[in-house]
Amino acid sequence: NAGVTQTPKFRILKIGQSMTLQCTQDMNHNYMYWYRQDPGMGLKLIYYSVGAGITDKGEVPNGYNVSRSTTEDFPLRLELAAPSQTSVYFCASTEPGDQPQHFGDGTRLSIL
Amino acid sequence: AQKITQTQPGMFVQEKEAVTLDCTYDTSDPSYGLFWYKQPSSGEMIFLIYQGSYDQQNATEGRYSLNFQKARKSANLVISASQLGDSAMYFCAMREYQAGTALIFGKGTTLSVSS
């Protein structure tokens, strides 16, 4: 059981470039999330989805976009990379109620 | 506004000793859950323990226990018999069931265990 899989694990981008961070889960969870973790800080919510076709903004959505066409996949798109988006990005999934969120291993992104 | 506060940036403990990591929270939602996650230097997020706002007893999972004091809005993590492998960053997080499904995280506490 793979759980939540994120690709790539590491990436360096130039300012203004675009990229998509991939996230897929095999637990059939309806709820999926994208967080970012800046150095020495906790995680902050970027976007979340409660099911295929439904997405909503979190605390720090500017500069990002998401889509949810299937239950399994929840990609995060950076359109015009900026140095402020240098961070570690985590994808997570869960079911409603008291279930913990299951996290992927993260994508470490540097924008230079 | 909902908030998680972890006031200890770093904690130091010797092997086999117990350690308490502090967490206070603020919410107006009567129904919520509190979670603790461990993040080792390798970076992954590992779920440790959960406490629901209506749970009467403190949660326990092996060497981890949660000291839940609802009136004080605190949810401290207690690690008994510390091991070298416990050295990591620890995050307290809250999920408000009426407001949404996402977790709100504290800034974390770095725990260092020495031999």
Interface residues (C-beta under 8 A of the other chain):
Chain A: Y31 Y33 Y35 G40 M41 G42 L43 K44 L45 Y48 V50 G58 V88 F90 A92 T94 P96 G97 D98 P100 Q101 H102 F103 D105 G106 R108
Chain B: I4 G33 F35 Y37 G43 E44 M45 F47 Y50 G52 F91 A93 Y97 G100 T101 A102 L103 I104 F105 G106 K107 G108
